[in-house]
Amino acid sequence: MDGDRPLISVIIPTFNREEHIGRCLDSVVTESFDDYQVVVVDNASTDDTAGVAGRYVDRMDLEIVVNDVNHERSFSRNRGAEIAGGRYLLFLDSDDELTSGALERAAEFIAGDPDRLFFFQNLRIIDGSGGTVYRPKVGRGTMDRVLAEGNPLSCSGVYVERELFLRHRFDEDSGLVGSEDWHCWIRVAAEHLPRICPGEGALLVDHSGRSSSVDPWRSAERRFARLTASLLQDGAASRFLAPNIGLFRATQAHYVAVKAAGQGHLMASMCRFGRSLRHHPRLLFSRRTAHLVRLWLRFLRPARVSESN
């Protein structure tokens, strides 16, 4: 601990998560590492989220603040960062959890090189019973390419030095909701490239209430247009993306193609897929394209059944 300043402040934005936030806080309080504080920012919940969080006040260095009105989650994350006293910020959504030892591994990573100002740990997506659903993989290549190809950092499990973060912050534009973390990390990375800390960090709990579970393809397309326009207007971010701008645009179009196919819009999906290949032809041979083709084949199965009858 640097004087009275904790090494890590865990920022937990929350809204109507009384059923989840207890598990989230349990995963923090059971850590053997104790040089941390927790800041819970309740986004004007209408349930007992703040009450559940309040039960942990005597068990950890915990501050709970409640927004007067409901804002976008970026507002809550930024408010938590402003209040935080730690040298590093760790963002953790209230329906997610830390893996055992995550904070200690992060502290050891920092101790190994004090200039590690921006880093993340691997994620694992689990179901409500704790079973593994998926382990996202970080793409190959340099970090500028990795971030152009998607957002493997997510939001939970990302550590960033407080002053570095406050120079960039989450954009509170409601049109970016769903990609505000990608938008932020690219701007931070333009100043300081992220590194990968060994070991797992956050467990993302897959449930129907997650915002990522419901993402209409047209909304995603509008959001990506806003994301791209905003980043290209930022000089540092634009220069950071320039070597991989085709991949960046292709990744977005491909995501929309997958969402459109999954939501029953075959022609829209094929159109967006074609757009993605124009930006980056090598996506044709990717695993994500194989997944997209499997989605397209579902449209043919009803026709085959009717022909056989």
C-alpha positions as CSV (number, residue, x, y, z in Angstrom):
1,M,0.0,0.0,0.0
2,D,1.3,3.4,-1.0
3,G,0.7,5.3,2.3
4,D,-3.0,5.1,2.7
5,R,-3.6,4.6,-1.0
6,P,-4.7,1.1,-2.1
7,L,-3.0,-0.4,-5.1
8,I,-6.2,-1.3,-6.8
9,S,-9.7,0.2,-6.8
10,V,-12.4,-2.2,-8.0
11,I,-15.1,-0.2,-9.8
12,I,-18.5,-2.0,-9.9
13,P,-21.3,-0.2,-11.8
14,T,-24.7,-1.7,-11.1
15,F,-28.4,-1.4,-11.9
16,N,-31.1,-3.7,-10.6
17,R,-28.7,-6.6,-9.9
18,E,-29.8,-7.6,-6.4
19,E,-29.7,-11.3,-7.5
20,H,-26.1,-11.0,-8.8
21,I,-24.1,-8.4,-6.9
22,G,-23.7,-10.6,-3.8
23,R,-21.8,-13.2,-5.9
24,C,-19.7,-10.5,-7.4
25,L,-18.7,-9.0,-4.0
26,D,-18.1,-12.5,-2.6
27,S,-15.6,-13.1,-5.3
28,V,-13.7,-10.0,-4.3
29,V,-13.9,-10.3,-0.5
30,T,-12.6,-13.9,-0.5
31,E,-9.4,-12.8,-2.3
32,S,-6.2,-13.4,-0.2
33,F,-4.8,-10.1,-1.5
34,D,-6.1,-7.2,0.5
35,D,-4.5,-4.0,-0.9
36,Y,-7.7,-2.9,-2.6
37,Q,-10.9,-0.9,-2.2
38,V,-14.2,-1.4,-3.8
39,V,-16.4,1.4,-5.2
40,V,-20.0,0.3,-6.1
41,V,-21.9,2.9,-8.1
42,D,-25.7,2.1,-8.0
43,N,-27.3,3.6,-11.1
44,A,-30.6,4.5,-9.3
45,S,-31.8,0.9,-8.9
46,T,-35.4,0.2,-8.1
47,D,-34.7,-3.1,-6.3
48,D,-32.5,-3.8,-3.2
49,T,-29.1,-3.8,-5.0
50,A,-27.7,-1.1,-2.7
51,G,-29.0,-3.0,0.3
52,V,-27.3,-6.2,-0.7
53,A,-24.1,-4.4,-1.3
54,G,-24.4,-2.6,2.1
55,R,-24.0,-6.0,3.8
56,Y,-20.4,-6.0,2.8
57,V,-19.4,-2.7,4.3
58,D,-17.9,-4.4,7.4
59,R,-16.1,-7.0,5.4
60,M,-14.0,-4.9,3.0
61,D,-13.0,-1.3,2.2
62,L,-16.2,-0.5,0.4
63,E,-17.8,2.8,-0.7
64,I,-21.3,2.8,-2.1
65,V,-22.6,5.7,-4.1
66,V,-26.1,6.0,-5.6
67,N,-26.9,8.1,-8.7
68,D,-29.8,10.5,-8.3
69,V,-31.2,9.4,-11.6
70,N,-30.5,6.6,-14.0
71,H,-27.6,7.3,-16.5
72,E,-25.8,5.2,-19.1
73,R,-23.4,2.8,-17.4
74,S,-20.4,4.8,-18.7
75,F,-21.4,7.6,-16.4
76,S,-21.3,5.2,-13.4
77,R,-17.9,3.8,-14.4
78,N,-16.5,7.3,-14.8
79,R,-18.0,8.4,-11.5
80,G,-16.5,5.4,-9.7
81,A,-13.1,6.2,-11.2
82,E,-13.3,9.8,-10.0
83,I,-14.1,8.6,-6.4
84,A,-11.5,5.8,-6.4
85,G,-8.3,6.2,-4.4
86,G,-6.3,3.3,-5.9
87,R,-3.3,3.7,-8.2
88,Y,-5.0,1.2,-10.6
89,L,-8.6,0.8,-11.5
90,L,-10.2,-2.6,-12.1
91,F,-13.6,-2.5,-13.8
92,L,-15.9,-5.3,-12.9
93,D,-19.6,-5.5,-13.9
94,S,-21.9,-6.5,-11.0
95,D,-23.1,-9.6,-12.7
96,D,-19.6,-10.9,-13.2
97,E,-17.0,-12.4,-10.8
98,L,-13.3,-12.5,-10.2
99,T,-11.5,-15.8,-10.4
100,S,-9.6,-16.8,-7.2
101,G,-6.2,-15.1,-7.0
102,A,-6.9,-12.6,-9.8
103,L,-5.9,-9.5,-7.7
104,E,-2.8,-11.1,-6.4
105,R,-1.7,-12.1,-9.9
106,A,-2.3,-8.5,-11.0
107,A,-0.3,-7.1,-8.1
108,E,2.6,-9.4,-9.0
109,F,2.4,-8.3,-12.6
110,I,2.6,-4.7,-11.6
111,A,5.5,-5.3,-9.3
112,G,7.4,-7.0,-12.1
113,D,7.3,-3.7,-14.1
114,P,5.9,-0.5,-12.6
115,D,5.4,0.9,-16.2
116,R,2.7,-1.7,-16.8
117,L,-0.1,0.9,-16.8
118,F,-2.7,-0.9,-18.9
119,F,-3.3,-4.6,-18.9
120,F,-5.9,-7.3,-18.8
121,Q,-6.4,-10.9,-17.7
122,N,-8.1,-13.7,-19.7
123,L,-11.8,-14.0,-19.5
124,R,-14.0,-17.1,-19.1
125,I,-17.8,-17.1,-19.8
126,I,-19.7,-19.3,-17.5
127,D,-23.4,-20.2,-17.0
128,G,-25.4,-19.7,-13.9
129,S,-24.1,-22.9,-12.3
130,G,-20.5,-22.0,-12.9
131,G,-19.9,-24.3,-16.0
132,T,-17.7,-23.0,-18.7
133,V,-19.6,-21.8,-21.8
134,Y,-16.7,-20.2,-23.8
135,R,-13.1,-19.0,-23.4
136,P,-12.5,-16.0,-25.6
137,K,-9.1,-16.0,-27.3
138,V,-6.9,-13.0,-27.9
139,G,-6.0,-12.7,-31.6
140,R,-2.5,-13.1,-32.9
141,G,-0.3,-10.2,-33.7
142,T,0.4,-6.8,-32.2
143,M,-2.1,-5.1,-29.9
144,D,-3.1,-2.5,-32.5
145,R,-4.1,-5.4,-34.8
146,V,-5.8,-7.3,-31.9
147,L,-7.9,-4.3,-31.0
148,A,-8.8,-3.6,-34.6
149,E,-10.1,-7.2,-34.9
150,G,-12.5,-6.9,-31.9
151,N,-12.5,-6.3,-28.2
152,P,-11.0,-9.2,-26.3
153,L,-10.6,-7.0,-23.2
154,S,-14.4,-6.7,-22.7
155,C,-14.7,-4.5,-19.6
156,S,-14.5,-6.8,-16.6
157,G,-11.0,-7.7,-15.8
158,V,-9.3,-4.7,-17.3
159,Y,-6.7,-2.8,-15.2
160,V,-5.7,0.7,-16.0
161,E,-3.7,3.3,-14.1
162,R,-6.1,5.8,-12.7
163,E,-4.6,9.0,-14.2
164,L,-4.2,7.3,-17.6
165,F,-7.8,6.3,-17.6
166,L,-9.0,9.8,-16.5
167,R,-7.4,11.3,-19.5
168,H,-9.7,9.2,-21.7
169,R,-12.7,7.9,-19.8
170,F,-15.7,6.1,-21.1
171,D,-17.6,8.2,-23.6
172,E,-21.1,8.8,-22.2
173,D,-22.8,9.0,-25.6
174,S,-25.8,6.7,-25.5
175,G,-25.3,5.8,-29.1
176,L,-22.1,4.0,-28.2
177,V,-23.7,1.7,-25.6
178,G,-22.6,-1.8,-26.3
179,S,-19.3,-0.7,-27.7
180,E,-18.2,2.0,-25.2
181,D,-15.5,-0.3,-23.8
182,W,-14.0,-0.9,-27.2
183,H,-14.1,2.8,-27.9
184,C,-12.4,3.6,-24.6
185,W,-9.7,0.9,-24.8
186,I,-8.6,2.0,-28.3
187,R,-8.2,5.5,-27.1
188,V,-6.2,4.4,-24.1
189,A,-4.1,2.0,-26.2
190,A,-3.2,4.9,-28.6
191,E,-1.3,6.4,-25.6
192,H,-0.2,3.2,-23.9
193,L,-0.5,-0.3,-25.4
194,P,-2.1,-3.0,-23.2
195,R,-0.4,-6.1,-22.1
196,I,-1.7,-9.5,-21.1
197,C,-1.3,-10.5,-17.4
198,P,-0.9,-14.3,-17.0
199,G,-3.9,-16.2,-15.7
200,E,-7.6,-15.8,-15.6
201,G,-9.2,-12.6,-14.3
202,A,-13.0,-12.2,-14.6
203,L,-15.8,-14.7,-15.0
204,L,-18.6,-13.3,-17.2
205,V,-21.9,-14.9,-16.2
206,D,-24.0,-15.7,-19.3
207,H,-27.7,-14.8,-18.5
208,S,-30.6,-13.4,-20.4
209,G,-30.4,-10.0,-18.7
210,R,-27.0,-9.2,-20.2
211,S,-27.1,-6.4,-22.7
212,S,-25.0,-8.4,-25.1
213,S,-27.6,-11.1,-25.2
214,V,-30.0,-8.8,-27.0
215,D,-28.3,-6.8,-29.8
216,P,-30.5,-6.1,-32.9
217,W,-28.4,-6.1,-36.0
218,R,-29.6,-2.7,-37.2
219,S,-28.8,-1.2,-33.8
220,A,-25.3,-2.7,-33.9
221,E,-24.8,-1.3,-37.4
222,R,-25.7,2.2,-36.3
223,R,-23.6,1.9,-33.2
224,F,-20.5,0.8,-35.2
225,A,-21.0,3.7,-37.6
226,R,-20.9,6.1,-34.6
227,L,-18.0,4.3,-33.0
228,T,-15.9,4.5,-36.2
229,A,-16.8,8.2,-36.9
230,S,-15.9,9.1,-33.3
231,L,-12.5,7.3,-33.3
232,L,-11.5,8.6,-36.7
233,Q,-12.1,12.2,-35.5
234,D,-9.7,11.6,-32.7
235,G,-6.2,12.2,-34.0
236,A,-4.3,9.7,-31.8
237,A,-7.0,7.0,-32.2
238,S,-7.1,7.5,-35.9
239,R,-3.4,7.1,-36.3
240,F,-3.5,4.0,-34.0
241,L,-6.2,2.4,-36.2
242,A,-4.7,3.5,-39.6
243,P,-2.6,0.3,-40.3
244,N,-5.6,-1.9,-39.7
245,I,-8.5,0.2,-40.6
246,G,-9.8,-2.3,-43.2
247,L,-9.8,-5.1,-40.6
248,F,-11.5,-2.8,-38.1
249,R,-14.4,-2.0,-40.6
250,A,-14.6,-5.6,-41.7
251,T,-14.9,-6.9,-38.2
252,Q,-17.9,-4.7,-37.6
253,A,-19.6,-5.7,-40.8
254,H,-19.0,-9.3,-40.1
255,Y,-20.5,-9.0,-36.6
256,V,-23.6,-7.4,-38.1
257,A,-23.8,-10.2,-40.6
258,V,-23.8,-12.8,-37.9
259,K,-26.4,-10.9,-35.9
260,A,-28.6,-10.5,-38.9
261,A,-28.4,-14.2,-39.8
262,G,-29.2,-15.2,-36.2
263,Q,-32.2,-12.8,-36.2
264,G,-33.7,-14.3,-39.5
265,H,-32.5,-11.7,-42.1
266,L,-30.6,-13.7,-44.7
267,M,-30.2,-11.1,-47.4
268,A,-29.1,-8.4,-44.9
269,S,-26.6,-10.9,-43.5
270,M,-25.1,-11.8,-46.9
271,C,-24.9,-8.1,-47.9
272,R,-22.9,-7.2,-44.7
273,F,-20.7,-10.3,-45.2
274,G,-19.9,-9.1,-48.7
275,R,-19.1,-5.7,-47.3
276,S,-16.7,-7.2,-44.7
277,L,-14.8,-9.1,-47.4
278,R,-14.4,-5.9,-49.4
279,H,-12.7,-4.4,-46.4
280,H,-10.6,-7.5,-45.5
281,P,-10.8,-10.4,-47.9
282,R,-8.9,-12.8,-45.6
283,L,-12.0,-13.0,-43.3
284,L,-13.3,-15.5,-45.9
285,F,-11.1,-18.1,-44.3
286,S,-11.8,-17.3,-40.7
287,R,-13.6,-19.4,-38.1
288,R,-16.2,-16.7,-37.7
289,T,-17.1,-17.1,-41.3
290,A,-17.6,-20.8,-40.9
291,H,-20.0,-20.0,-38.0
292,L,-21.8,-17.6,-40.3
293,V,-22.2,-20.2,-43.0
294,R,-23.7,-22.6,-40.5
295,L,-26.3,-19.9,-39.6
296,W,-27.1,-19.5,-43.3
297,L,-27.7,-23.2,-43.8
298,R,-30.5,-23.1,-41.3
299,F,-32.5,-21.1,-43.8
300,L,-32.2,-24.0,-46.3
301,R,-33.4,-26.8,-43.9
302,P,-37.1,-25.9,-43.9
303,A,-37.1,-26.0,-47.7
304,R,-35.4,-29.4,-47.8
305,V,-38.0,-30.8,-45.3
306,S,-40.9,-29.6,-47.4
307,E,-39.3,-31.0,-50.6
308,S,-39.0,-34.5,-48.9
309,N,-42.7,-34.4,-48.0
